Amino acid sequence: MSDNQSARDAAMTLLAQYGEDASVIATLRAAEVAAMGDAEALAHWDAVIAFLETGPTSEQLN
């Protein structure tokens, strides 16, 4: 699975579970991994946040 696909899947899961609060949850997770010094996980959560900020397309919702 590509990094983009993984970030998209995580974002879609957060949207399904938390709705409009998905970005807040992703930001909290990013802060947690940043505090642990995990640069790879931080990059993943940054990609999730970017996906959530641009919003999924109708194709991505199906």
DSSP file (Angstrom, degrees, kcal/mol; ACC not computed):
  #  RESIDUE AA STRUCTURE BP1 BP2  ACC     N-H-->O    O-->H-N    N-H-->O    O-->H-N    TCO  KAPPA ALPHA  PHI   PSI    X-CA   Y-CA   Z-CA
    1    1 A M              0   0    0      0, 0.0     2,-0.0     0, 0.0     0, 0.0   0.000 360.0 360.0 360.0 133.9    0.0    0.0    0.0
    2    2 A S     >  -     0   0    0      1,-0.1     4,-2.5     4,-0.0     5,-0.2  -0.295 360.0-114.0 -73.7 161.4    1.4    3.4   -0.9
    3    3 A D  H  > S+     0   0    0      1,-0.2     4,-2.5     2,-0.2     5,-0.2   0.895 118.6  51.4 -61.0 -40.3    1.9    6.2    1.6
    4    4 A N  H  > S+     0   0    0      2,-0.2     4,-2.4     1,-0.2    -1,-0.2   0.906 110.4  48.2 -64.6 -40.9   -0.8    8.2   -0.1
    5    5 A Q  H  > S+     0   0    0      2,-0.2     4,-2.8     1,-0.2    -2,-0.2   0.902 111.5  50.5 -65.5 -40.6   -3.3    5.3    0.0
    6    6 A S  H  X S+     0   0    0     -4,-2.5     4,-2.3     2,-0.2    -2,-0.2   0.913 111.9  46.7 -63.7 -43.4   -2.5    4.7    3.7
    7    7 A A  H  X S+     0   0    0     -4,-2.5     4,-2.5     2,-0.2    -2,-0.2   0.900 113.1  49.9 -65.6 -40.6   -3.0    8.4    4.5
    8    8 A R  H  X S+     0   0    0     -4,-2.4     4,-2.7     2,-0.2    -2,-0.2   0.927 110.9  49.0 -63.1 -45.3   -6.3    8.4    2.5
    9    9 A D  H  X S+     0   0    0     -4,-2.8     4,-2.2     1,-0.2    -2,-0.2   0.913 112.2  48.1 -62.0 -42.7   -7.5    5.3    4.3
   10   10 A A  H  X S+     0   0    0     -4,-2.3     4,-2.5     2,-0.2    -1,-0.2   0.918 112.4  49.4 -63.5 -42.8   -6.7    6.7    7.7
   11   11 A A  H  X S+     0   0    0     -4,-2.5     4,-2.6     1,-0.2    -2,-0.2   0.911 110.9  49.0 -63.1 -42.8   -8.4   10.0    6.8
   12   12 A M  H  X S+     0   0    0     -4,-2.7     4,-2.2     2,-0.2    -1,-0.2   0.877 110.7  51.0 -66.3 -36.7  -11.5    8.3    5.6
   13   13 A T  H  X S+     0   0    0     -4,-2.2     4,-2.2    -5,-0.2    -2,-0.2   0.923 111.0  48.2 -64.7 -43.9  -11.7    6.1    8.8
   14   14 A L  H  X>S+     0   0    0     -4,-2.5     4,-3.6     1,-0.2     5,-0.6   0.909 110.8  51.2 -62.7 -41.8  -11.4    9.3   10.9
   15   15 A L  H  X5S+     0   0    0     -4,-2.6     4,-1.6     1,-0.2    -1,-0.2   0.911 111.2  47.9 -61.1 -42.0  -14.1   11.0    8.9
   16   16 A A  H  <5S+     0   0    0     -4,-2.2    -1,-0.2    -5,-0.2    -2,-0.2   0.883 121.5  35.7 -65.9 -37.6  -16.4    8.0    9.3
   17   17 A Q  H  <5S+     0   0    0     -4,-2.2    -2,-0.2    -5,-0.2    -3,-0.2   0.886 134.1  19.3 -85.0 -40.3  -15.7    7.8   13.1
   18   18 A Y  H ><5S-     0   0    0     -4,-3.6     3,-1.8     1,-0.2    -3,-0.2   0.506  80.8-163.5-114.2  -7.5  -15.4   11.5   14.1
   19   19 A G  G ><<S+     0   0    0     -4,-1.6     3,-2.1    -5,-0.6    -1,-0.2  -0.345  76.5   3.4  60.3-131.4  -17.1   13.4   11.3
   20   20 A E  G 3  S+     0   0    0      1,-0.3     3,-0.4     2,-0.1    -1,-0.3   0.637 129.1  63.7 -66.0 -13.1  -16.1   17.1   11.3
   21   21 A D  G <> S+     0   0    0     -3,-1.8     4,-2.2     1,-0.2    -1,-0.3   0.392  71.7 101.2 -87.9   3.4  -13.7   16.5   14.3
   22   22 A A  H <> S+     0   0    0     -3,-2.1     4,-2.5     1,-0.2    -1,-0.2   0.880  79.0  51.8 -57.1 -41.4  -11.5   14.2   12.2
   23   23 A S  H  > S+     0   0    0     -3,-0.4     4,-2.3    -4,-0.2    -1,-0.2   0.878 108.3  51.8 -64.5 -37.1   -8.9   17.0   11.6
   24   24 A V  H  > S+     0   0    0     -3,-0.3     4,-2.2    -4,-0.2    -1,-0.2   0.928 110.7  47.5 -64.3 -44.8   -8.7   17.6   15.3
   25   25 A I  H  X S+     0   0    0     -4,-2.2     4,-2.3     1,-0.2    -2,-0.2   0.919 111.9  49.9 -63.1 -43.9   -8.1   13.9   16.0
   26   26 A A  H  X S+     0   0    0     -4,-2.5     4,-2.4     1,-0.2    -1,-0.2   0.888 109.9  51.3 -62.3 -39.2   -5.5   13.7   13.3
   27   27 A T  H  X S+     0   0    0     -4,-2.3     4,-2.3     2,-0.2    -1,-0.2   0.895 109.3  50.3 -65.2 -40.0   -3.7   16.8   14.7
   28   28 A L  H  X S+     0   0    0     -4,-2.2     4,-2.1     2,-0.2    -2,-0.2   0.909 110.9  48.7 -63.9 -41.6   -3.7   15.2   18.2
   29   29 A R  H  X S+     0   0    0     -4,-2.3     4,-2.3     2,-0.2     5,-0.2   0.901 110.1  52.1 -64.7 -40.0   -2.2   12.0   16.8
   30   30 A A  H  X S+     0   0    0     -4,-2.4     4,-2.2     1,-0.2    -2,-0.2   0.910 109.2  49.8 -62.0 -41.7    0.4   14.0   14.9
   31   31 A A  H  X S+     0   0    0     -4,-2.3     4,-2.2     2,-0.2    -1,-0.2   0.888 109.0  53.1 -64.0 -38.9    1.3   15.8   18.1
   32   32 A E  H  X S+     0   0    0     -4,-2.1     4,-1.1     1,-0.2    -2,-0.2   0.940 112.7  41.8 -61.9 -48.2    1.7   12.5   20.0
   33   33 A V  H  <>S+     0   0    0     -4,-2.3     5,-2.4     1,-0.2     4,-0.5   0.836 112.3  55.2 -72.5 -30.1    4.1   11.0   17.5
   34   34 A A  H ><5S+     0   0    0     -4,-2.2     3,-1.1    -5,-0.2    -1,-0.2   0.907 105.4  52.8 -64.7 -40.6    6.0   14.3   17.2
   35   35 A A  H 3<5S+     0   0    0     -4,-2.2    -1,-0.2     1,-0.3    -2,-0.2   0.804 108.5  50.7 -64.4 -28.6    6.5   14.2   21.0
   36   36 A M  T 3<5S-     0   0    0     -4,-1.1    -1,-0.3    -5,-0.1    -2,-0.2   0.555 115.1-119.2 -84.4  -8.4    7.9   10.7   20.7
   37   37 A G  T < 5 +     0   0    0     -3,-1.1     2,-1.2    -4,-0.5    -3,-0.2   0.718  60.7 150.2  79.6  21.5   10.3   11.8   17.9
   38   38 A D     >< +     0   0    0     -5,-2.4     4,-2.2     1,-0.2    -1,-0.2  -0.714  18.8 178.1 -91.7  92.0    8.8    9.5   15.3
   39   39 A A  H  > S+     0   0    0     -2,-1.2     4,-2.2     1,-0.2    -1,-0.2   0.847  77.6  53.5 -65.3 -36.0    9.4   11.4   12.1
   40   40 A E  H  > S+     0   0    0      2,-0.2     4,-1.8     1,-0.2    -1,-0.2   0.928 111.5  44.5 -66.6 -44.8    8.0    8.7    9.8
   41   41 A A  H  > S+     0   0    0      1,-0.2     4,-2.5     2,-0.2     5,-0.2   0.877 111.4  54.8 -66.6 -36.7    4.7    8.6   11.7
   42   42 A L  H  X S+     0   0    0     -4,-2.2     4,-2.6     1,-0.2    -2,-0.2   0.913 105.9  51.6 -62.5 -42.0    4.6   12.4   11.8
   43   43 A A  H  X S+     0   0    0     -4,-2.2     4,-1.9     2,-0.2    -1,-0.2   0.896 109.4  51.5 -61.1 -39.5    4.9   12.5    8.0
   44   44 A H  H  X S+     0   0    0     -4,-1.8     4,-2.1     2,-0.2    -2,-0.2   0.951 112.0  44.7 -61.3 -49.8    2.0   10.0    7.8
   45   45 A W  H  X S+     0   0    0     -4,-2.5     4,-2.6     1,-0.2    -2,-0.2   0.841 109.6  56.0 -68.1 -31.9   -0.2   12.1   10.1
   46   46 A D  H  X S+     0   0    0     -4,-2.6     4,-2.4     2,-0.2    -1,-0.2   0.899 108.4  48.6 -62.6 -39.0    0.8   15.3    8.2
   47   47 A A  H  X S+     0   0    0     -4,-1.9     4,-2.3     2,-0.2    -2,-0.2   0.883 110.3  51.2 -67.3 -38.1   -0.4   13.6    5.0
   48   48 A V  H  X S+     0   0    0     -4,-2.1     4,-2.5     2,-0.2    -2,-0.2   0.937 111.1  48.1 -62.0 -46.6   -3.7   12.6    6.7
   49   49 A I  H  X S+     0   0    0     -4,-2.6     4,-2.5     1,-0.2    -2,-0.2   0.913 110.4  51.4 -61.3 -43.9   -4.2   16.2    7.8
   50   50 A A  H  X S+     0   0    0     -4,-2.4     4,-1.8     1,-0.2    -1,-0.2   0.909 110.1  49.7 -60.9 -42.0   -3.5   17.5    4.4
   51   51 A F  H  X S+     0   0    0     -4,-2.3     4,-1.4     1,-0.2    -1,-0.2   0.925 112.0  47.8 -61.9 -44.5   -6.0   15.1    2.9
   52   52 A L  H  < S+     0   0    0     -4,-2.5    -2,-0.2     1,-0.2    -1,-0.2   0.863 109.7  53.2 -65.9 -35.8   -8.6   16.2    5.4
   53   53 A E  H  < S+     0   0    0     -4,-2.5    -1,-0.2     1,-0.2    -2,-0.2   0.854 112.8  42.7 -69.6 -34.2   -8.0   19.9    4.8
   54   54 A T  H  < S-     0   0    0     -4,-1.8    -1,-0.2    -5,-0.2    -2,-0.2   0.698 112.0-132.0 -84.1 -18.6   -8.5   19.5    1.0
   55   55 A G     <  -     0   0    0     -4,-1.4     2,-0.1    -5,-0.2    -3,-0.1   0.440  21.7 -80.2  79.7 140.1  -11.5   17.3    1.5
   56   56 A P        -     0   0    0      0, 0.0     2,-0.1     0, 0.0    -4,-0.0  -0.434  44.7-122.6 -71.5 147.1  -12.2   14.0   -0.2
   57   57 A T     >  -     0   0    0     -2,-0.1     4,-1.2     1,-0.1     3,-0.2  -0.366  29.3-103.5 -79.4 167.7  -13.6   14.1   -3.7
   58   58 A S  H  > S+     0   0    0      1,-0.2     4,-0.6     2,-0.2     3,-0.2   0.850 123.8  56.1 -62.4 -32.8  -16.9   12.4   -4.5
   59   59 A E  H >4 S+     0   0    0      1,-0.2     3,-0.9     2,-0.2    -1,-0.2   0.894 105.6  51.0 -63.4 -40.0  -14.9    9.5   -6.1
   60   60 A Q  H 34 S+     0   0    0      1,-0.2    -1,-0.2     2,-0.2    -2,-0.2   0.732 102.6  60.4 -72.2 -21.8  -13.0    9.0   -2.9
   61   61 A L  H 3<        0   0    0     -4,-1.2    -1,-0.2     1,-0.2    -2,-0.2   0.668 360.0 360.0 -78.4 -16.0  -16.2    8.8   -0.8
   62   62 A N    <<        0   0    0     -3,-0.9    -1,-0.2    -4,-0.6    -2,-0.2   0.428 360.0 360.0 -98.2 360.0  -17.4    5.8   -2.9
